[in-house]
């Protein structure tokens, strides 16, 4: 049986500059916006872990049926790192990954410091 070439998916990693510190310290806000994004793009959450640090920064990992979304914030530097990876053996989710990331950039009203795409 000949199978078509397979690429598991697109992994997008960004570092963002955020002026509004409250968005870098509000883990509940990020969870809420992520739930909206998951619904909008019909992504399925398997689980999530949220950790708030003493300086009010946070790290959150959403495990998805399609892979994951992870964030780490550094309010003392007005920065965050975010990574979105969506894989699917039935379809190419590259456009969806880029759209999800664009929604996060809009939510944080952020400017992009670093932007990497890895085709897995």
C-alpha positions as CSV (number, residue, x, y, z in Angstrom):
1,X,0.0,0.0,0.0
2,X,1.5,3.3,-1.0
3,X,0.8,6.1,1.4
4,X,1.1,9.8,0.6
5,X,3.9,11.8,2.2
6,X,3.1,12.5,5.8
7,X,3.9,15.7,7.8
8,X,2.5,15.6,11.3
9,X,1.9,19.3,11.6
10,X,3.1,22.8,12.1
11,X,4.7,23.9,15.4
12,X,4.8,27.7,15.9
13,X,6.8,29.3,18.6
14,X,6.8,33.0,19.4
15,X,8.3,35.4,21.9
16,X,6.0,38.4,22.4
17,X,6.4,41.9,23.9
18,X,3.3,42.9,25.9
19,X,2.8,46.4,27.3
20,X,-0.2,45.6,29.5
21,X,1.4,43.8,32.4
22,X,-2.0,42.6,33.8
23,X,-2.3,40.2,30.8
24,X,1.0,38.7,31.8
25,X,-0.1,38.1,35.4
26,X,-3.7,37.0,34.8
27,X,-3.6,33.3,34.2
28,X,-7.4,33.0,34.5
29,X,-7.7,35.5,31.5
30,X,-5.4,33.3,29.4
31,X,-7.4,30.2,30.3
32,X,-10.7,31.9,29.3
33,X,-9.3,33.2,26.0
34,X,-7.9,29.7,25.3
35,X,-11.2,28.1,25.9
36,X,-12.8,30.5,23.4
37,X,-10.0,29.7,20.9
38,X,-10.5,26.0,21.4
39,X,-14.2,26.3,20.7
40,X,-13.7,28.7,17.7
41,X,-11.3,26.3,16.0
42,X,-13.0,23.1,17.1
43,X,-10.0,21.8,19.1
44,X,-10.4,19.3,21.9
45,X,-8.8,19.8,25.3
46,X,-7.5,16.6,26.9
47,X,-6.2,18.4,30.0
48,X,-4.6,21.6,31.4
49,X,-2.1,22.5,34.0
50,X,-1.8,26.0,35.4
51,X,1.0,27.3,37.7
52,X,1.1,30.8,39.1
53,X,4.5,31.9,40.4
54,X,5.1,34.2,43.4
55,X,5.9,37.1,41.1
56,X,2.5,36.7,39.5
57,X,3.9,35.2,36.3
58,X,2.4,32.0,35.1
59,X,3.0,28.9,33.0
60,X,0.2,27.0,31.5
61,X,0.1,23.9,29.3
62,X,-3.0,22.8,27.5
63,X,-2.8,19.2,26.2
64,X,-5.0,18.8,23.2
65,X,-6.2,15.8,21.2
66,X,-4.4,17.6,18.3
67,X,-1.2,18.3,20.4
68,X,-0.6,21.3,22.7
69,X,-0.6,25.0,23.6
70,X,1.9,26.2,26.1
71,X,2.7,29.7,27.6
72,X,5.3,31.1,30.0
73,X,5.1,34.8,31.0
74,X,7.8,37.2,32.3
75,X,6.0,40.3,33.4
76,X,9.2,41.8,34.7
77,X,10.4,41.8,31.1
78,X,7.1,42.5,29.4
79,X,7.4,39.2,27.6
80,X,6.0,35.8,27.1
81,X,6.8,32.7,25.1
82,X,4.0,30.8,23.5
83,X,4.0,27.7,21.5
84,X,1.2,26.1,19.5
85,X,1.5,22.7,17.8
86,X,-1.4,21.1,16.0
87,X,-1.0,17.7,14.3
88,X,-3.5,15.6,12.5
89,X,-3.0,12.7,10.2
90,X,-6.2,13.5,8.2
91,X,-5.6,17.2,7.4
92,X,-3.1,19.9,7.3
93,X,-3.6,22.2,10.3
94,X,-1.0,24.8,9.3
95,X,-3.5,27.6,8.6
96,X,-5.3,26.8,11.9
97,X,-2.0,27.1,13.8
98,X,-1.3,30.5,12.3
99,X,-4.8,31.7,13.0
100,X,-4.7,30.5,16.6
101,X,-1.4,32.3,17.1
102,X,-2.8,35.5,15.5
103,X,-5.7,35.4,18.0
104,X,-3.3,35.2,20.9
105,X,-1.2,38.1,19.5
106,X,-4.4,40.1,19.2
107,X,-5.5,39.2,22.8
108,X,-2.2,40.3,24.2
109,X,-2.0,43.4,21.9
110,X,1.6,42.2,21.5
111,X,4.5,42.8,19.2
112,X,6.4,39.9,17.9
113,X,10.1,39.6,19.1
114,X,10.8,36.1,17.7
115,X,8.6,34.0,15.4
116,X,9.6,30.4,14.4
117,X,7.7,27.8,12.4
118,X,8.8,24.2,12.4
119,X,7.2,21.7,10.0
120,X,7.2,18.5,12.0
